[in-house]
Amino acid sequence: MDKSQVPKAMRQVVDEIVGITDSVCLSVLDEEYADLARRAVAKLARKRPSPLRAGRRATWAAGVVHALGQVNFLSDPDSKPCVTADELSAAFGVAKSTMSSKAKQVRDILRISHFSPEFQRADMLAQNPLAWIIEVNGLAVDARHVPPDIQAEAFQRGLIPYIPALGPEGTARTGSQVTRTPPVADAAAPSGVAGLLDRCSDLKRQLVGFARSGRFSRLLDQALRAGSGGDVDEINIIDHFILQRPLPGGGTVVETFISAHPELAEADRQMLLGWREVVEGVFEIRERDGEAIIAVNLIDDLTYRVYSNAGLAALAPMAPGCFVIGRIVPIGVGWMLSGAQHTLNESQRAGALMVAADLAARHPRLVFRNPEKVAQGWELTRKQRAMFIEFFGGDLVVVPGAEVASRMNGFFTWYTRRVLEDASQASGLDADVAARTPAFGVPDDLASAPTVAMMYDETEGLMFLANFVLVREAFENPGLAADSEHRQAVFGYLNSDSISAVPFRRLAGADTARASQLFQHLLNEPGFSWERDGEALLREHKPRCFEAEPQPPVTPLSDKLANALPSSR
């Protein structure tokens, strides 16, 4: 351990703790665990203030080694060495519960996890793909499978723990010749498309290194744990984390990177900010055009000119007629592949359409990148609302919760029949209606509610409101605010994230004076006026209703995507 890396005021404490960890590791574990423990203790000593100042030395020693053992699977019978928690606590002379509690504290302070290469043993590190993912010319690759000169550069930039071609010991021996240096953002970039793509590669490498630094390790670990798994998923989770995932304090990783690099040229800053506008899709390759491919996104029906900063070789598998599931970002002259892609050949067209249809149905925002789709969505909403009114006799109908499913299934069957009739699709109509009408399921909380309002709003579309009668009665008779059931129902609507501002505007709009009286009672504010204060109240409790332009509640799908959706019947 390099004592120059330990503050002078903490050296005696560190020596005492390391003396204990060395003794136990060298007698029960091995030298590698002893070295990891020394590094961990030194890092704890550098914290301001250092947590090592308080607590027994033996407890800290046991906590550090146990934390390291947990992320390196020390108790796994297939691991070498293999030591159980009981054996480890006995070796340190510390109660197992105390050791476990201290280990958690160590993991939290140092942000140690199974995805943290800094404190992994060499054998575990070799099995951790995330420790080796780098971007070479914008293409995510495993650093263990690239030429040694690229491995050396990745090590210099701090992107990988050691040079795979040399191994950990060989990298350590050449440490004086291979110096880690932080990435430096160059302000100038070569001219032309090739120069732009080279610049994109450089910026992307810096971004990935920045995101994988200790500053974001805990958040990145959380994002990876919440992901779906698999190499492609992991790469795209990291890409999403960098470009799109909001950070707890606001902003994104890419925005934080820009703030941390004031030397960036304005063109670079604007391009990086543009990368937040990721387009996710299933792209049908139509043709090649020089250094780019021309592709149509099956989700938004827009055409994109797509480049790869890994060069034409990276585009070689993307032949005309095949499909690419992936992410692209804007680069001025067109779009650039970002993250990892999955390619399907022409014979897998049905599968590509199913993926596109599923993404469009689950994430309508992907469809509404196309302004024409937005217009189509509002027109479909207008027509469906008119048919809802025709079927039910109004845009709001209140029914017992147990009847919601049957009433809505009846409406959708009738609606589908009308649509097919309007399309002059007379032959086999009954079979088509059954095949194209999804079965309408109702959540238990709605099905068990005494009353449910089925409302079709012109902006927010179809909504279901449990216990609507209680809320409506309170607006009609403000004195009911004194009744706990009515009071609870109104506050439930007000505080629910799933209920928009629409029911309040509708009910209050019928009689603003009574609405004022109701909230005077509920809020204990005698001067409350709905006309003056109602909007502010809704902004406070329903902020999402004011944060963005509303998008159509009905998503228009092309015929090929609509036909690809699996039937629910």
N, C-alpha and C positions, 0 to 999 in steps of 0.2 A: 504494500500500500504506500502510495506517495504521500508523505505527511504534509507536503506543501499544499495538498488539496484539502487539508483539514485546518479550520481556524485554530489559531494558537490557544485560545481560551478553552477549546474543546478537546485538545489533544490528549490530556490525561484521561478524560472520560472515555474517549474513543479507544485508547490503549487498553483500558480495563475491560471494556465490552469485547473488543477484538481478541483479547487474551482468552476470554471464556469461549467465544465462537471458534477460535482456532483449536482450542483444546478438545472441544466436543466434535467438531467437524473432522479433525485429523484422526480421532480415535474411533468415531462411530460412522462417519460419512467418508468424505475424501477431500483432496486438495481443492478440487473445483468448487465445491460448496463453500470451503473456507474462503476462497478468493471472492466469490459472489457476496458472501457475508461482509467481508472487509469493505467492498465497494458500497454496499447498502448502508453500512454504519457510517462511512465517510459522508455519504450523501445526506443522511439524517443529520449529521453534525453541521452541515452547511446551511440547513434551514434556518431562517430568521423569524422567531427565536428557535433554537434547536429543541425538539421535544426530549432529547436525551438528558437534558438537565434535570428532569424530574423522573423519579422511578428507580427501582433496583436495577443494577447493571445486569444481573443474571436474567431478570425478566425481559429486558430489552434484547439480550443475546438470544434467548429462547424464541422471542417473538420474531426476530429477524430471520433466523434459520427456518422456523416453521413457515413463515410467509414464503420464503424461497422454495421450501419443499412443496408447498401447496401448488404453486404454479409450475413446478417441475415434476409433479406426480410422484413424490418421494415415497408415499405409502402404497403405490401400485406394485403388486408382486412381480410384475414384469420389468420394473425399473431396477437399475443397478447404480448406486446402492438403493436398498429398500428398507425403510425404517418407519414404523407406525408412530402415530402421535403419542401413544402411551410410552413407547420406548424413548422417543425424543424428549418428552417432558421429564422422564426419569433421569435421562442423561444430564439434563440441565438442573435437575433438582427444583423444578418449578411445576406447580399444579397445572394439569392439562387445560382447565378452563381459563386460567390466567394466561397461559401461553397462547391459547387460541384468541383471546381478546386482544392481546398485544399484537399478534400477527395481523389481525384485521386493521388495527391502527397503523401498522407499518405499510400494509398494502394500500390503504387509503392515502396516507401521506405521500408515498412514493409513486402512487398510481400504478402499482404492479398488477398485471393480469396475465392470463395465458397468451395474450397477443403482444406482450411487451418484451421485445428481444433483449433489452438491456440486462435483464436478470434471468435469462434462460440459459440452461446448460447447453453445451455444444450439440449434444445429441437431440435435444428438444428443438433447438434453433434450426437444425437441419430439416426438421419435420414441419416447421411453421412457414407456410407459403407466404403469409403476409409480411414476414420479415424480409422477403426477397423480391417483392413486387416493385419494379421500377418502370419508368416510362422511357423508352428509347425512341426518339423522334415522335413522341406522342402516343406510341403503341405500348400498352401495358404488357410487360414480359417478366419472366422469372430470371433474376440476375444470375442464377446458377447455370443458365443455358445460353449466355451471351459470351462473346470473345473476352479474353482476359483484360484487354485494354479498357473495355467498357466497364468491366467489373472494378478495375482500379479507379476509374473516374467516379463510379457510383460510391465507392468507399471514401474517396476524397471528399465527396459532397455530403457524407454522413448519412447516405440513404440505405446502406446495408452494413451489417455488423463486422464483416471481414471479407476478404477477397476469396471467393470460393475456390479459385484455381490454386491458391496458395494454402488454404486452410487457416484456421485460427492461429496456429503456432507460426506458420510461415508469414502471415500478415504481421504478426507481432515482431518477428525478426527483422522485417523490412520497414518497420514503423518509422525509422528515421528518414527513409526515402519516400514513403507515402504519407503525406501530411494531409489531414482532413482540413478542408477550407470551406467556409460557408459559401453558398451560391451568390454570385453578384449579378444583378440585373443590368444588362447593357442597354444604354439608351438608344443606340443606333441599330438598325437592322438592314441586311442586304436588300436590294431592290428586287422586284418581280415576285411572282407567286412562290417560287422555290425559296427565295429569301424570307418571305412572310411565313412559310411553313416551318423553316428553320427557327425563326424567332418564336413561333408558337410552341415548338418542341422545347426550347430553352425555358420559356415561361412555365410550361406545364411541368417540367422537371422541378423547377423551383417551388411551384405550388404544392406538388406532392410531398416534397421534403419538408416544407413548412407545415403542412397538415399533419405529418407523422411525427412532428417534434413533440417534446414533453408537454408543451403548452396545450395541446389538444388531445393528448393520449386517452384521457378518461372519456371524453365525449366520443372519440372515434371508436373506442372499445364498446361503448354503449350502442352506437350505430351498428357495428358489426354483429353484436350479440342479438340485436333486434332484427337482423336481416335473415334472408332465406337460406344462406349457405351455398356452397359451391364456388369454384374459382371465379366464374363469370359474375355471379352475384356479388362476391366480395369486391371485385374491381369496380363494379358499378355503384356499390354502396359507398366506396371511398370517393368516387367521382361525384356522386350526389352530395356527399358530406362536404366536399370542398366547394362546390358551386351553388348548392341550393339549400342545404339544411340550415335553418335559423339557429344562431348561437344564443345561449341563455341571456347574454347581455345585449342582444340585438345584432343585426348584421349577419354576415356569413364569413367563412374562412377566406374566400377570395377577396372580400372587401377588407378584412383585417390584414391580409397580405399586402394589398395596395397601400394601406395606411402605414405599414411597417417599412415600405420601400418608396420614400419620397423621391428617390432618384429616377424612378421610372419615367420614360417619355410619355407625353400625353396620349399619343396613339396607342401605346401599350396599355395604359390605364383604361382607356375607353374600350379596347378590345376585351380586356379581362372582365370589365363590368358587363359587356355583352354576353360573355359566357354564362352568366346567370340564367339567360333565356334558353335553356336547353330544350331541344325538340326530341322527344322520345317517340319512337314509332316502329312500324314494320314497313320497310322500304322495298319496293319492287324496282329492281334495276332495269332501266329501259335501254341505256346505251352508254358507251364510253365517249368522252369528249376530251381529248388531250390528256392532261394530268388528272382529270376528274371523272366521276361517274354521274350520270343523270338518273335520278331516282324519284319515284312517286311514293309519298307516304300514304299507305292504305287507310290511315286513320283520319287525316285531315284533307286528303285528296289534293295536296299541294306538291309541286315539283321542286326538287332541290338539286343544286350542283354541289357535289360532295367531294372533298379532298381528304387525303390522309397525309399527315406529316411524317409517316413512315415510308412514303414514296409509293410508286406504282406497284411494287411487290406486295404491299399490304392490300391493295385493291384487286390483285390478281384473282383471288377466289370469288370475287363479286362480279360474276359474268352476267351479261344481259339475260333476263328471264329468271334469275334467282332472287331470293328475298334476304334482307338483312334486318335482324331485330337489334336495334341499338339506339345510341344517343348521338346527336350532332350539335355543334355550337357554331355561332356565326363568326366569320373571320373577314368580313368586308367583301372579299371577292366571291364569297359563297359560304359554304359550311364545311366543318371539319369533324371527322369522327372523334368521339370522346368516350373514354372508358373502354369496355369490351363489347364485342359484337358476336352475334350468333347467326350463322349463315345457313339458309335452307335452299336446296336446289329446286329446280322448276317442278319436279315431280311432287314436291311437298307443299304445293300451293294451298291445298285445303287446310293444312296445319297452320300456314302463315295467316290465312284469312281468319281462322279461329282465334289465334293470338291477337290479331288486330281488333276483332270484334269484341273480345273480352276486355282489352285495354280501353277501347272506346266507351264501352258500357260502364266500366268501373271508374274511369277518369275522363269525364266529359270535357274538361279543360283542354285535353289533347286535341279534341275535335274542333273546338271553338277558336283555334289559332287561325282558322280560315274564316274571313269575314262573311263569305257566302253561307257558310254553315251556321253562323250566328243568325243571319236573316232567316234561313230555313227553320232554325230552331224556334224563333219567335212565331213564325207563321204556323208551325205545327202546334205550338202551345195554344195559339188563338183558336185553331180549329178543334183541338181536343177539348178545350174548355167549353166551346160552344156545344159540342156533343154531350159533354157532362151535364150542362144545363138542360139540354133537350131531354136527356134520359132521366135525370132526377128532378127536373122542374125548377132548378135553381143552382147557384154555385155553392150553396152550403146546405147540407142535409145532416140532421142529427139522428143517430140510430143507436140501439144498444150495442155494446162492444161485441157481443156474440154474433151479431148479424153483419159485421163489417166485411168479412171474407166473402160471404155469399152475395152481398150486394155489389161488391167490387168485381167479383168474378162475372156476375151477370152483366155489369157495365162493359167490361173488357171484351166479353164474347160478342155483345151487340156492336161495340165499337169496331172490332176487327171485321165483322160481317159487313158493316157499312163501308169501311175502307176498301174491302175487296170488291164490293158491288160497284163502288164509284170507279174502280179500276177496270170495270167490265170483265171481271174474272168470274164468270158464271159457272163454268164447268168445274166439277169437284169442289164446289164452294164449301160444303159442310166439312169435308176432310181438311181443307185449307184453314178454315176457321179454327178447328180443333188443334191443328198443328202449330198455328201462328199465335195462339192466345196463351200467354204465360199464366200458370196457376198463381193466384194472388195469395200470399201467406201473410198472416197477421201475428205480430209479436204478442206474447202472453199478456203484457201489461195493457195492451189495447183490447184484446179479446175479453179480458176480465173486467174492463171498466164498465160502470153502469151506463154511461153515455159516451159516445164518440162523435165529434163533428167531422164530417168529410167535407173539406173546403177546397175549391179549385180557384186559387188566386191568379190573376192575370199576369203577375210578375214572378211569383215564387212557385206557382204550379200547385200540384195536389199535395195537401197536407192533412194529417189526422191528429185531432186534438182530444185527448181523453179528458173526461169530466168537464167538458165545455159548458154544459148547462149550468153548473155551479158558478162559473166565471161570468157567464152572460147574466144570470140572475143578480149577481153582485153589481154589475154595471147598471142594470135596470132599477135596482133598489139599493142605493148606497148604504142604507141602514144595516144591510146584511154584513157589512164589514165587521160588525160586532160578533158575528157568528163564527166560531173557530173553523168550521168546515169550509165556509165560503172564503174566509180570510186566507186559509192555507192554500186553497185552490188558486186564488189570484197571485199570491206570492210564489207559488209553484211555477205558474206560467212566467212570471217576471224573472225568476232566477234560473230558469231552465235554458241551457245552451241549445237545446234542440227545437225550441219554439221561437219563431221570429217575432218581429214587431208587428206583423200583419194583423193578428187577432186583436191587439190593443188598439191599433188605428181604426179597425173596423168597428169595434164595440164602442170606443170613445167617440168616434165620428157620428154615431147615431144620436148622441146627446152629450155634448161637451160639458154642460153644466153638471150633469149627474156624474160624469167621469171625474170632474174636479172634486165633487163632494166625496166620492169613493176614496180617492187618494189622500184627501185631507184626513180622513179617518185612519186609513191604513198607515200613512207615514207620520201621522201626528203633526201635520203641518197645516194649520188653519188657513194660511194664505195661498195654498197650492192652487194653481190654475192650469187646467189641461192645455188650454190654448197657448199659454205662455211657457209652461214648464214641462209639458208632456214630452216634447221632442228630446229635451235634455235628459229626462228620466230614461227614455228608451236608449239613448246613446250610452248612458252609463251601464245599463243592464244588457243591452243587445249590440255591443260594439261591432260584431261581425257584419251586421246588416248595413253598416255605414262605411266599411273599409274598402270596398271595391265595387266596380260596376257589376250589376246583376247579370248573370248569364242565363240563357234560356233553360227552363226546367226540363224541357224535352230535347233529347239529343237526336239529331238527324243522322241516320246511318245509310250508307249506300246500300243498294239492293244486295250486293255481294257480301257485305258484312252482316246485314240483317239475316240473310239466309244461312250464314255460318254460325250464328248463335245457336247453341243447343236448345231444343224445346224443353219446357218444363213439364210437359204433359206426356 
